[in-house]
């Protein structure tokens, strides 16, 4: 399992739209679902800072994620530019792999 963790600071008047776009059924998830190696997205809101969110994008492997990014580079960049209008900050916190295999 491979997970990309992103943190966002959302503009005050864009929270509802942001939640729609970044939800497990939102624009990003629909885009990622073109690839059978995509495993899902989780959207979490900080309980102490209402404009702070994190997303976790799950893929079968780093290689699958990177191959998807290469194949769909132009579309990825266009969607990213559109979504940047909803936030004041976006930070990739890390790219994580399973430390142990579950049986």
Biopython code that builds the backbone (N, CA, C, O; Angstrom):
import numpy as np
from Bio.PDB.StructureBuilder import StructureBuilder

atoms = [
    (1, "UNK", "N", (0.844, -1.179, 0.000)),
    (1, "UNK", "CA", (0.000, 0.000, 0.000)),
    (1, "UNK", "C", (0.886, 1.238, 0.000)),
    (1, "UNK", "O", (1.912, 1.281, 0.680)),
    (2, "UNK", "N", (0.483, 2.239, -0.764)),
    (2, "UNK", "CA", (1.200, 3.504, -0.874)),
    (2, "UNK", "C", (0.204, 4.631, -0.637)),
    (2, "UNK", "O", (-0.889, 4.630, -1.203)),
    (3, "UNK", "N", (0.582, 5.591, 0.198)),
    (3, "UNK", "CA", (-0.319, 6.686, 0.579)),
    (3, "UNK", "C", (0.392, 8.020, 0.415)),
    (3, "UNK", "O", (1.533, 8.186, 0.846)),
    (4, "UNK", "N", (-0.300, 8.977, -0.216)),
    (4, "UNK", "CA", (0.198, 10.346, -0.316)),
    (4, "UNK", "C", (-0.655, 11.184, 0.629)),
    (4, "UNK", "O", (-1.884, 11.161, 0.558)),
    (5, "UNK", "N", (0.008, 11.924, 1.513)),
    (5, "UNK", "CA", (-0.668, 12.737, 2.527)),
    (5, "UNK", "C", (-0.472, 14.210, 2.193)),
    (5, "UNK", "O", (0.655, 14.694, 2.089)),
    (6, "UNK", "N", (-1.596, 14.915, 2.027)),
    (6, "UNK", "CA", (-1.585, 16.346, 1.699)),
    (6, "UNK", "C", (-2.289, 17.126, 2.802)),
    (6, "UNK", "O", (-3.255, 16.648, 3.397)),
    (7, "UNK", "N", (-1.795, 18.329, 3.065)),
    (7, "UNK", "CA", (-2.455, 19.246, 4.004)),
    (7, "UNK", "C", (-2.871, 20.500, 3.236)),
    (7, "UNK", "O", (-2.131, 21.002, 2.390)),
    (8, "UNK", "N", (-4.073, 20.993, 3.549)),
    (8, "UNK", "CA", (-4.615, 22.171, 2.877)),
    (8, "UNK", "C", (-5.141, 23.173, 3.898)),
    (8, "UNK", "O", (-5.708, 22.795, 4.923)),
    (9, "UNK", "N", (-4.946, 24.436, 3.606)),
    (9, "UNK", "CA", (-5.604, 25.528, 4.319)),
    (9, "UNK", "C", (-6.601, 26.104, 3.313)),
    (9, "UNK", "O", (-6.213, 26.640, 2.275)),
    (10, "UNK", "N", (-7.883, 25.985, 3.636)),
    (10, "UNK", "CA", (-8.943, 26.323, 2.694)),
    (10, "UNK", "C", (-9.414, 27.762, 2.914)),
    (10, "UNK", "O", (-9.539, 28.219, 4.050)),
    (11, "UNK", "N", (-9.670, 28.458, 1.823)),
    (11, "UNK", "CA", (-10.218, 29.813, 1.908)),
    (11, "UNK", "C", (-11.569, 29.748, 2.617)),
    (11, "UNK", "O", (-12.334, 28.808, 2.402)),
    (12, "UNK", "N", (-11.870, 30.739, 3.459)),
    (12, "UNK", "CA", (-13.105, 30.690, 4.258)),
    (12, "UNK", "C", (-14.374, 30.495, 3.432)),
    (12, "UNK", "O", (-15.275, 29.773, 3.860)),
    (13, "UNK", "N", (-14.463, 31.107, 2.287)),
    (13, "UNK", "CA", (-15.679, 31.012, 1.482)),
    (13, "UNK", "C", (-15.675, 29.822, 0.518)),
    (13, "UNK", "O", (-16.556, 29.713, -0.336)),
    (14, "UNK", "N", (-14.698, 28.940, 0.649)),
    (14, "UNK", "CA", (-14.562, 27.811, -0.286)),
    (14, "UNK", "C", (-14.674, 26.440, 0.385)),
    (14, "UNK", "O", (-14.454, 25.419, -0.266)),
    (15, "UNK", "N", (-15.011, 26.403, 1.663)),
    (15, "UNK", "CA", (-15.008, 25.122, 2.386)),
    (15, "UNK", "C", (-15.957, 24.095, 1.771)),
    (15, "UNK", "O", (-15.583, 22.936, 1.590)),
    (16, "UNK", "N", (-17.166, 24.509, 1.455)),
    (16, "UNK", "CA", (-18.136, 23.555, 0.915)),
    (16, "UNK", "C", (-17.673, 23.006, -0.435)),
    (16, "UNK", "O", (-17.751, 21.801, -0.676)),
    (17, "UNK", "N", (-17.201, 23.870, -1.295)),
    (17, "UNK", "CA", (-16.710, 23.428, -2.607)),
    (17, "UNK", "C", (-15.484, 22.531, -2.454)),
    (17, "UNK", "O", (-15.364, 21.513, -3.136)),
    (18, "UNK", "N", (-14.572, 22.914, -1.553)),
    (18, "UNK", "CA", (-13.382, 22.099, -1.305)),
    (18, "UNK", "C", (-13.786, 20.694, -0.867)),
    (18, "UNK", "O", (-13.262, 19.709, -1.387)),
    (19, "UNK", "N", (-14.706, 20.594, 0.078)),
    (19, "UNK", "CA", (-15.138, 19.283, 0.576)),
    (19, "UNK", "C", (-15.756, 18.445, -0.536)),
    (19, "UNK", "O", (-15.594, 17.225, -0.560)),
    (20, "UNK", "N", (-16.458, 19.087, -1.448)),
    (20, "UNK", "CA", (-17.039, 18.367, -2.578)),
    (20, "UNK", "C", (-15.951, 17.847, -3.515)),
    (20, "UNK", "O", (-15.971, 16.681, -3.911)),
    (21, "UNK", "N", (-15.012, 18.708, -3.865)),
    (21, "UNK", "CA", (-13.965, 18.357, -4.830)),
    (21, "UNK", "C", (-13.008, 17.298, -4.291)),
    (21, "UNK", "O", (-12.557, 16.431, -5.039)),
    (22, "UNK", "N", (-12.694, 17.365, -2.986)),
    (22, "UNK", "CA", (-11.684, 16.475, -2.403)),
    (22, "UNK", "C", (-12.277, 15.276, -1.658)),
    (22, "UNK", "O", (-11.534, 14.494, -1.063)),
    (23, "UNK", "N", (-13.576, 15.125, -1.682)),
    (23, "UNK", "CA", (-14.213, 14.001, -0.989)),
    (23, "UNK", "C", (-13.893, 12.682, -1.693)),
    (23, "UNK", "O", (-13.375, 12.685, -2.810)),
    (24, "UNK", "N", (-14.197, 11.560, -1.049)),
    (24, "UNK", "CA", (-13.964, 10.256, -1.685)),
    (24, "UNK", "C", (-14.759, 10.045, -2.978)),
    (24, "UNK", "O", (-14.484, 9.111, -3.732)),
    (25, "UNK", "N", (-15.746, 10.914, -3.234)),
    (25, "UNK", "CA", (-16.515, 10.845, -4.479)),
    (25, "UNK", "C", (-16.303, 12.086, -5.332)),
    (25, "UNK", "O", (-17.006, 12.281, -6.323)),
    (26, "UNK", "N", (-15.349, 12.922, -4.962)),
    (26, "UNK", "CA", (-15.129, 14.202, -5.628)),
    (26, "UNK", "C", (-14.309, 14.114, -6.904)),
    (26, "UNK", "O", (-13.985, 13.029, -7.389)),
    (27, "UNK", "N", (-13.985, 15.282, -7.432)),
    (27, "UNK", "CA", (-13.298, 15.388, -8.716)),
    (27, "UNK", "C", (-11.987, 14.614, -8.763)),
    (27, "UNK", "O", (-11.701, 13.925, -9.743)),
    (28, "UNK", "N", (-11.189, 14.727, -7.698)),
    (28, "UNK", "CA", (-9.904, 14.012, -7.688)),
    (28, "UNK", "C", (-10.120, 12.502, -7.697)),
    (28, "UNK", "O", (-9.465, 11.785, -8.453)),
    (29, "UNK", "N", (-11.028, 12.022, -6.866)),
    (29, "UNK", "CA", (-11.265, 10.579, -6.795)),
    (29, "UNK", "C", (-11.794, 10.039, -8.122)),
    (29, "UNK", "O", (-11.383, 8.969, -8.573)),
    (30, "UNK", "N", (-12.700, 10.781, -8.738)),
    (30, "UNK", "CA", (-13.223, 10.360, -10.046)),
    (30, "UNK", "C", (-12.085, 10.290, -11.064)),
    (30, "UNK", "O", (-12.009, 9.344, -11.848)),
    (31, "UNK", "N", (-11.221, 11.269, -11.054)),
    (31, "UNK", "CA", (-10.058, 11.290, -11.949)),
    (31, "UNK", "C", (-9.143, 10.099, -11.676)),
    (31, "UNK", "O", (-8.750, 9.392, -12.603)),
    (32, "UNK", "N", (-8.804, 9.877, -10.407)),
    (32, "UNK", "CA", (-7.902, 8.779, -10.050)),
    (32, "UNK", "C", (-8.495, 7.407, -10.362)),
    (32, "UNK", "O", (-7.758, 6.468, -10.664)),
    (33, "UNK", "N", (-9.818, 7.286, -10.292)),
    (33, "UNK", "CA", (-10.462, 5.986, -10.529)),
    (33, "UNK", "C", (-10.295, 5.481, -11.956)),
    (33, "UNK", "O", (-10.686, 4.352, -12.254)),
    (34, "UNK", "N", (-9.738, 6.271, -12.824)),
    (34, "UNK", "CA", (-9.419, 5.783, -14.171)),
    (34, "UNK", "C", (-8.391, 4.658, -14.109)),
    (34, "UNK", "O", (-8.261, 3.867, -15.043)),
    (35, "UNK", "N", (-7.673, 4.601, -13.010)),
    (35, "UNK", "CA", (-6.604, 3.612, -12.864)),
    (35, "UNK", "C", (-7.026, 2.531, -11.874)),
    (35, "UNK", "O", (-7.433, 2.853, -10.757)),
    (36, "UNK", "N", (-6.940, 1.258, -12.257)),
    (36, "UNK", "CA", (-7.342, 0.185, -11.346)),
    (36, "UNK", "C", (-6.441, 0.059, -10.115)),
    (36, "UNK", "O", (-6.807, -0.631, -9.163)),
    (37, "UNK", "N", (-5.283, 0.703, -10.111)),
    (37, "UNK", "CA", (-4.371, 0.631, -8.963)),
    (37, "UNK", "C", (-4.687, 1.670, -7.891)),
    (37, "UNK", "O", (-4.096, 1.637, -6.811)),
    (38, "UNK", "N", (-5.600, 2.584, -8.168)),
    (38, "UNK", "CA", (-6.056, 3.564, -7.177)),
    (38, "UNK", "C", (-6.955, 2.851, -6.177)),
    (38, "UNK", "O", (-7.828, 2.076, -6.568)),
    (39, "UNK", "N", (-6.748, 3.106, -4.893)),
    (39, "UNK", "CA", (-7.478, 2.399, -3.840)),
    (39, "UNK", "C", (-8.445, 3.271, -3.043)),
    (39, "UNK", "O", (-9.229, 2.746, -2.253)),
    (40, "UNK", "N", (-8.407, 4.591, -3.232)),
    (40, "UNK", "CA", (-9.373, 5.437, -2.542)),
    (40, "UNK", "C", (-8.739, 6.675, -1.937)),
    (40, "UNK", "O", (-7.517, 6.822, -1.895)),
    (41, "UNK", "N", (-9.610, 7.559, -1.470)),
    (41, "UNK", "CA", (-9.204, 8.823, -0.856)),
    (41, "UNK", "C", (-9.976, 9.018, 0.438)),
    (41, "UNK", "O", (-11.149, 8.658, 0.538)),
    (42, "UNK", "N", (-9.308, 9.590, 1.418)),
    (42, "UNK", "CA", (-9.958, 9.996, 2.668)),
    (42, "UNK", "C", (-9.730, 11.486, 2.839)),
    (42, "UNK", "O", (-8.636, 11.989, 2.580)),
    (43, "UNK", "N", (-10.768, 12.194, 3.276)),
    (43, "UNK", "CA", (-10.693, 13.627, 3.552)),
    (43, "UNK", "C", (-11.000, 13.832, 5.023)),
    (43, "UNK", "O", (-12.042, 13.399, 5.515)),
    (44, "UNK", "N", (-10.087, 14.495, 5.727)),
    (44, "UNK", "CA", (-10.243, 14.741, 7.160)),
    (44, "UNK", "C", (-10.123, 16.231, 7.442)),
    (44, "UNK", "O", (-9.276, 16.912, 6.864)),
    (45, "UNK", "N", (-10.978, 16.741, 8.335)),
    (45, "UNK", "CA", (-10.946, 18.142, 8.747)),
    (45, "UNK", "C", (-10.400, 18.225, 10.160)),
    (45, "UNK", "O", (-10.773, 17.424, 11.018)),
    (46, "UNK", "N", (-9.532, 19.172, 10.408)),
    (46, "UNK", "CA", (-8.944, 19.393, 11.734)),
    (46, "UNK", "C", (-10.033, 19.902, 12.679)),
    (46, "UNK", "O", (-10.711, 20.882, 12.369)),
    (47, "UNK", "N", (-10.203, 19.258, 13.809)),
    (47, "UNK", "CA", (-11.237, 19.670, 14.765)),
    (47, "UNK", "C", (-10.874, 20.955, 15.497)),
    (47, "UNK", "O", (-11.749, 21.606, 16.068)),
    (48, "UNK", "N", (-9.614, 21.325, 15.490)),
    (48, "UNK", "CA", (-9.171, 22.541, 16.180)),
    (48, "UNK", "C", (-8.989, 23.726, 15.230)),
    (48, "UNK", "O", (-8.864, 24.863, 15.685)),
    (49, "UNK", "N", (-8.974, 23.480, 13.942)),
    (49, "UNK", "CA", (-8.770, 24.542, 12.950)),
    (49, "UNK", "C", (-9.675, 24.243, 11.761)),
    (49, "UNK", "O", (-9.310, 23.465, 10.880)),
    (50, "UNK", "N", (-10.834, 24.851, 11.734)),
    (50, "UNK", "CA", (-11.883, 24.459, 10.791)),
    (50, "UNK", "C", (-11.528, 24.637, 9.310)),
    (50, "UNK", "O", (-12.216, 24.075, 8.457)),
    (51, "UNK", "N", (-10.500, 25.384, 8.982)),
    (51, "UNK", "CA", (-10.094, 25.554, 7.585)),
    (51, "UNK", "C", (-8.935, 24.644, 7.198)),
    (51, "UNK", "O", (-8.448, 24.709, 6.069)),
    (52, "UNK", "N", (-8.492, 23.800, 8.118)),
    (52, "UNK", "CA", (-7.363, 22.900, 7.873)),
    (52, "UNK", "C", (-7.874, 21.483, 7.590)),
    (52, "UNK", "O", (-8.666, 20.925, 8.350)),
    (53, "UNK", "N", (-7.401, 20.924, 6.486)),
    (53, "UNK", "CA", (-7.814, 19.588, 6.059)),
    (53, "UNK", "C", (-6.581, 18.776, 5.677)),
    (53, "UNK", "O", (-5.528, 19.332, 5.365)),
    (54, "UNK", "N", (-6.727, 17.467, 5.706)),
    (54, "UNK", "CA", (-5.747, 16.575, 5.101)),
    (54, "UNK", "C", (-6.485, 15.589, 4.199)),
    (54, "UNK", "O", (-7.627, 15.206, 4.454)),
    (55, "UNK", "N", (-5.793, 15.198, 3.144)),
    (55, "UNK", "CA", (-6.290, 14.108, 2.313)),
    (55, "UNK", "C", (-5.255, 13.001, 2.309)),
    (55, "UNK", "O", (-4.052, 13.250, 2.396)),
    (56, "UNK", "N", (-5.737, 11.790, 2.209)),
    (56, "UNK", "CA", (-4.894, 10.612, 2.059)),
    (56, "UNK", "C", (-5.354, 9.915, 0.784)),
    (56, "UNK", "O", (-6.504, 9.488, 0.679)),
    (57, "UNK", "N", (-4.456, 9.805, -0.175)),
    (57, "UNK", "CA", (-4.749, 9.114, -1.424)),
    (57, "UNK", "C", (-4.036, 7.773, -1.405)),
    (57, "UNK", "O", (-2.815, 7.714, -1.261)),
    (58, "UNK", "N", (-4.792, 6.703, -1.551)),
    (58, "UNK", "CA", (-4.278, 5.339, -1.438)),
    (58, "UNK", "C", (-4.112, 4.719, -2.828)),
    (58, "UNK", "O", (-5.015, 4.769, -3.663)),
    (59, "UNK", "N", (-2.929, 4.131, -3.050)),
    (59, "UNK", "CA", (-2.599, 3.457, -4.301)),
    (59, "UNK", "C", (-1.991, 2.099, -3.969)),
    (59, "UNK", "O", (-1.527, 1.875, -2.851)),
    (60, "UNK", "N", (-1.997, 1.210, -4.930)),
    (60, "UNK", "CA", (-1.411, -0.114, -4.698)),
    (60, "UNK", "C", (0.096, -0.016, -4.498)),
    (60, "UNK", "O", (0.677, -0.801, -3.748)),
    (61, "UNK", "N", (0.736, 0.953, -5.171)),
    (61, "UNK", "CA", (2.190, 1.105, -5.072)),
    (61, "UNK", "C", (2.605, 2.503, -5.523)),
    (61, "UNK", "O", (1.851, 3.206, -6.197)),
    (62, "UNK", "N", (3.793, 2.880, -5.146)),
    (62, "UNK", "CA", (4.353, 4.157, -5.610)),
    (62, "UNK", "C", (4.477, 4.157, -7.137)),
    (62, "UNK", "O", (4.182, 5.156, -7.794)),
    (63, "UNK", "N", (4.908, 3.041, -7.682)),
    (63, "UNK", "CA", (5.077, 2.929, -9.122)),
    (63, "UNK", "C", (3.761, 3.178, -9.855)),
    (63, "UNK", "O", (3.740, 3.853, -10.884)),
    (64, "UNK", "N", (2.666, 2.634, -9.328)),
    (64, "UNK", "CA", (1.357, 2.832, -9.951)),
    (64, "UNK", "C", (0.957, 4.305, -9.921)),
    (64, "UNK", "O", (0.472, 4.842, -10.917)),
    (65, "UNK", "N", (1.162, 4.952, -8.784)),
    (65, "UNK", "CA", (0.842, 6.375, -8.656)),
    (65, "UNK", "C", (1.676, 7.207, -9.635)),
    (65, "UNK", "O", (1.137, 8.052, -10.349)),
    (66, "UNK", "N", (2.964, 6.972, -9.666)),
    (66, "UNK", "CA", (3.844, 7.757, -10.536)),
    (66, "UNK", "C", (3.549, 7.506, -12.015)),
    (66, "UNK", "O", (3.634, 8.427, -12.827)),
    (67, "UNK", "N", (3.207, 6.284, -12.363)),
    (67, "UNK", "CA", (2.843, 5.975, -13.754)),
    (67, "UNK", "C", (1.565, 6.715, -14.138)),
    (67, "UNK", "O", (1.466, 7.248, -15.243)),
    (68, "UNK", "N", (0.592, 6.750, -13.236)),
    (68, "UNK", "CA", (-0.642, 7.496, -13.487)),
    (68, "UNK", "C", (-0.335, 8.969, -13.707)),
    (68, "UNK", "O", (-0.839, 9.576, -14.652)),
    (69, "UNK", "N", (0.491, 9.546, -12.840)),
    (69, "UNK", "CA", (0.865, 10.964, -12.966)),
    (69, "UNK", "C", (1.528, 11.234, -14.322)),
    (69, "UNK", "O", (1.246, 12.249, -14.959)),
    (70, "UNK", "N", (2.387, 10.347, -14.752)),
    (70, "UNK", "CA", (3.054, 10.541, -16.050)),
    (70, "UNK", "C", (2.052, 10.469, -17.206)),
    (70, "UNK", "O", (2.074, 11.307, -18.107)),
    (71, "UNK", "N", (1.181, 9.468, -17.170)),
    (71, "UNK", "CA", (0.217, 9.270, -18.258)),
    (71, "UNK", "C", (-0.789, 10.408, -18.357)),
    (71, "UNK", "O", (-1.238, 10.749, -19.452)),
    (72, "UNK", "N", (-1.142, 10.992, -17.226)),
    (72, "UNK", "CA", (-2.209, 12.003, -17.188)),
    (72, "UNK", "C", (-1.697, 13.362, -16.713)),
    (72, "UNK", "O", (-2.418, 14.123, -16.068)),
    (73, "UNK", "N", (-0.462, 13.646, -17.038)),
    (73, "UNK", "CA", (0.199, 14.852, -16.521)),
    (73, "UNK", "C", (-0.586, 16.140, -16.801)),
    (73, "UNK", "O", (-0.827, 16.924, -15.884)),
    (74, "UNK", "N", (-0.981, 16.360, -18.039)),
    (74, "UNK", "CA", (-1.675, 17.600, -18.400)),
    (74, "UNK", "C", (-2.997, 17.734, -17.653)),
    (74, "UNK", "O", (-3.315, 18.807, -17.140)),
    (75, "UNK", "N", (-3.768, 16.651, -17.588)),
    (75, "UNK", "CA", (-5.047, 16.694, -16.876)),
    (75, "UNK", "C", (-4.840, 16.905, -15.383)),
    (75, "UNK", "O", (-5.587, 17.651, -14.750)),
    (76, "UNK", "N", (-3.829, 16.250, -14.817)),
    (76, "UNK", "CA", (-3.519, 16.408, -13.395)),
    (76, "UNK", "C", (-3.191, 17.867, -13.102)),
    (76, "UNK", "O", (-3.719, 18.448, -12.154)),
    (77, "UNK", "N", (-2.328, 18.453, -13.909)),
    (77, "UNK", "CA", (-1.919, 19.837, -13.679)),
    (77, "UNK", "C", (-3.083, 20.810, -13.843)),
    (77, "UNK", "O", (-3.175, 21.788, -13.102)),
    (78, "UNK", "N", (-3.970, 20.558, -14.801)),
    (78, "UNK", "CA", (-5.134, 21.424, -14.998)),
    (78, "UNK", "C", (-6.081, 21.356, -13.803)),
    (78, "UNK", "O", (-6.555, 22.389, -13.329)),
    (79, "UNK", "N", (-6.358, 20.152, -13.314)),
    (79, "UNK", "CA", (-7.230, 20.006, -12.152)),
    (79, "UNK", "C", (-6.586, 20.616, -10.915)),
    (79, "UNK", "O", (-7.265, 21.255, -10.111)),
    (80, "UNK", "N", (-5.294, 20.425, -10.760)),
    (80, "UNK", "CA", (-4.577, 20.999, -9.629)),
    (80, "UNK", "C", (-4.644, 22.525, -9.656)),
    (80, "UNK", "O", (-4.847, 23.149, -8.615)),
    (81, "UNK", "N", (-4.477, 23.130, -10.822)),
    (81, "UNK", "CA", (-4.548, 24.593, -10.944)),
    (81, "UNK", "C", (-5.945, 25.102, -10.613)),
    (81, "UNK", "O", (-6.092, 26.128, -9.950)),
    (82, "UNK", "N", (-6.961, 24.396, -11.066)),
    (82, "UNK", "CA", (-8.346, 24.770, -10.771)),
    (82, "UNK", "C", (-8.617, 24.692, -9.266)),
    (82, "UNK", "O", (-9.248, 25.583, -8.697)),
    (83, "UNK", "N", (-8.146, 23.643, -8.640)),
    (83, "UNK", "CA", (-8.393, 23.437, -7.211)),
    (83, "UNK", "C", (-7.558, 24.372, -6.337)),
    (83, "UNK", "O", (-7.934, 24.648, -5.198)),
    (84, "UNK", "N", (-6.449, 24.856, -6.848)),
    (84, "UNK", "CA", (-5.610, 25.788, -6.083)),
    (84, "UNK", "C", (-6.369, 27.066, -5.747)),
    (84, "UNK", "O", (-6.018, 27.754, -4.788)),
    (85, "UNK", "N", (-7.388, 27.390, -6.507)),
    (85, "UNK", "CA", (-8.195, 28.579, -6.242)),
    (85, "UNK", "C", (-9.008, 28.452, -4.954)),
    (85, "UNK", "O", (-9.515, 29.450, -4.441)),
    (86, "UNK", "N", (-9.134, 27.236, -4.434)),
    (86, "UNK", "CA", (-9.925, 26.991, -3.223)),
    (86, "UNK", "C", (-9.115, 27.114, -1.943)),
    (86, "UNK", "O", (-9.686, 27.125, -0.853)),
    (87, "UNK", "N", (-7.802, 27.205, -2.054)),
    (87, "UNK", "CA", (-6.937, 27.126, -0.874)),
    (87, "UNK", "C", (-5.964, 28.297, -0.786)),
    (87, "UNK", "O", (-5.672, 28.975, -1.771)),
    (88, "UNK", "N", (-5.472, 28.505, 0.443)),
    (88, "UNK", "CA", (-4.400, 29.481, 0.653)),
    (88, "UNK", "C", (-3.060, 28.774, 0.808)),
    (88, "UNK", "O", (-2.010, 29.408, 0.697)),
    (89, "UNK", "N", (-3.085, 27.475, 1.062)),
    (89, "UNK", "CA", (-1.849, 26.699, 1.204)),
    (89, "UNK", "C", (-2.126, 25.233, 0.899)),
    (89, "UNK", "O", (-3.199, 24.708, 1.199)),
    (90, "UNK", "N", (-1.133, 24.585, 0.296)),
    (90, "UNK", "CA", (-1.180, 23.150, 0.010)),
    (90, "UNK", "C", (0.221, 22.602, 0.237)),
    (90, "UNK", "O", (1.190, 23.090, -0.344)),
    (91, "UNK", "N", (0.319, 21.584, 1.087)),
    (91, "UNK", "CA", (1.619, 21.013, 1.420)),
    (91, "UNK", "C", (1.549, 19.498, 1.345)),
    (91, "UNK", "O", (0.682, 18.877, 1.960)),
    (92, "UNK", "N", (2.462, 18.907, 0.594)),
    (92, "UNK", "CA", (2.554, 17.447, 0.629)),
    (92, "UNK", "C", (3.342, 17.087, 1.876)),
    (92, "UNK", "O", (4.521, 17.421, 1.989)),
    (93, "UNK", "N", (2.691, 16.406, 2.813)),
    (93, "UNK", "CA", (3.324, 16.041, 4.081)),
    (93, "UNK", "C", (4.184, 14.802, 3.959)),
    (93, "UNK", "O", (5.093, 14.591, 4.762)),
    (94, "UNK", "N", (3.907, 13.988, 2.968)),
    (94, "UNK", "CA", (4.732, 12.802, 2.797)),
    (94, "UNK", "C", (4.097, 11.784, 1.879)),
    (94, "UNK", "O", (2.924, 11.865, 1.516)),
    (95, "UNK", "N", (4.930, 10.818, 1.519)),
    (95, "UNK", "CA", (4.524, 9.676, 0.711)),
    (95, "UNK", "C", (4.939, 8.445, 1.505)),
    (95, "UNK", "O", (6.120, 8.249, 1.790)),
    (96, "UNK", "N", (3.966, 7.625, 1.858)),
    (96, "UNK", "CA", (4.190, 6.552, 2.818)),
    (96, "UNK", "C", (3.887, 5.189, 2.208)),
    (96, "UNK", "O", (2.989, 5.041, 1.379)),
    (97, "UNK", "N", (4.656, 4.205, 2.640)),
    (97, "UNK", "CA", (4.422, 2.817, 2.262)),
    (97, "UNK", "C", (4.157, 2.004, 3.521)),
    (97, "UNK", "O", (4.570, 2.380, 4.618)),
    (98, "UNK", "N", (3.470, 0.896, 3.346)),
    (98, "UNK", "CA", (3.231, -0.002, 4.473)),
    (98, "UNK", "C", (4.562, -0.457, 5.048)),
    (98, "UNK", "O", (5.447, -0.899, 4.315)),
    (99, "UNK", "N", (4.700, -0.345, 6.366)),
    (99, "UNK", "CA", (5.941, -0.754, 7.033)),
    (99, "UNK", "C", (5.995, -2.268, 7.213)),
    (99, "UNK", "O", (7.067, -2.872, 7.168)),
    (100, "UNK", "N", (4.842, -2.865, 7.416)),
    (100, "UNK", "CA", (4.765, -4.321, 7.566)),
    (100, "UNK", "C", (3.600, -4.818, 6.723)),
    (100, "UNK", "O", (2.622, -4.101, 6.513)),
    (101, "UNK", "N", (3.711, -6.027, 6.252)),
    (101, "UNK", "CA", (2.651, -6.628, 5.467)),
    (101, "UNK", "C", (1.675, -7.333, 6.400)),
    (101, "UNK", "O", (2.076, -8.116, 7.261)),
    (102, "UNK", "N", (0.395, -7.045, 6.219)),
    (102, "UNK", "CA", (-0.635, -7.714, 7.009)),
    (102, "UNK", "C", (-1.015, -9.021, 6.326)),
    (102, "UNK", "O", (-1.058, -9.108, 5.099)),
    (103, "UNK", "N", (-1.288, -10.028, 7.139)),
    (103, "UNK", "CA", (-1.638, -11.342, 6.576)),
    (103, "UNK", "C", (-3.092, -11.618, 6.787)),
    (103, "UNK", "O", (-3.584, -12.673, 6.386)),
]
sb = StructureBuilder()
sb.init_structure("model")
sb.init_model(0)
sb.init_chain("A")
sb.init_seg("    ")
for serial, (resi, resn, name, xyz) in enumerate(atoms, 1):
    if name == "N":
        sb.init_residue(resn, " ", resi, " ")
    sb.init_atom(name, np.array(xyz, "f"), 0.0, 1.0, " ", f" {name:<3s}", serial, name[0])
structure = sb.get_structure()
